[in-house]
Amino acid sequence: MLPINRRHLVFSNGTLVIEKVQSGVDGGSYRCEATNKQGETARGTAQITVMGKLLKRICYPLTLLFQ
């Protein structure tokens, strides 16, 4: 479960954006689960390490899991 604050944004396409990333707070294991209209479920896990200043934003929408 994501913390309830204004730094974590989840868009309708499943994209998660964490603004003003904090070392020691936002790193860790993130798990995603999505179910489509046919009842098919996809799950994925990503290990996130906060290393320093943001150079490039990369977003992976959940729709990639169903292709």
C-alpha positions in Angstrom: 0.0 0.0 0.0 1.4 3.4 -0.9 1.6 6.1 1.7 -1.1 8.7 1.5 0.7 11.9 0.5 1.1 14.3 -2.4 4.4 12.9 -3.6 2.9 9.6 -4.9 0.8 10.0 -8.0 -1.0 7.1 -9.6 -2.6 7.8 -13.0 -5.5 6.0 -14.6 -3.2 4.2 -17.0 -1.4 2.6 -14.0 1.7 4.9 -14.1 3.2 5.6 -10.7 5.2 8.8 -10.3 7.0 9.6 -7.1 7.9 13.3 -6.9 10.7 14.7 -4.7 12.2 11.2 -4.2 13.7 10.8 -0.7 16.7 8.5 -0.1 15.9 5.9 2.6 12.2 6.5 2.3 11.1 5.7 -1.3 13.5 2.9 -2.1 12.5 -0.7 -1.7 10.3 -3.3 -3.3 7.2 -2.1 -5.2 4.5 -4.6 -6.1 1.8 -3.9 -8.7 -1.3 -5.9 -9.4 -3.9 -5.2 -12.1 -7.0 -7.0 -13.3 -8.6 -6.4 -16.7 -12.3 -6.5 -17.6 -12.0 -10.3 -18.5 -10.8 -11.0 -14.9 -7.2 -11.7 -16.0 -4.7 -10.6 -13.4 -1.1 -9.6 -13.9 1.4 -9.0 -11.1 4.9 -7.5 -11.1 7.5 -6.5 -8.7 10.3 -3.9 -9.0 13.2 -3.2 -6.7 13.8 0.5 -6.5 17.1 2.0 -5.3 17.3 5.8 -4.8 20.9 6.7 -5.9 20.9 10.4 -6.4 19.6 13.3 -8.5 17.0 12.5 -11.1 18.4 12.6 -14.6 15.6 11.0 -16.6 12.0 10.0 -15.7 11.1 6.5 -16.9 7.5 5.3 -16.5 6.1 1.9 -17.3 2.3 1.8 -17.5 0.4 -1.3 -16.4 -0.8 -1.7 -20.0 2.6 -3.1 -20.9 1.8 -6.1 -18.7 -1.2 -7.1 -20.8 0.5 -6.9 -24.2 
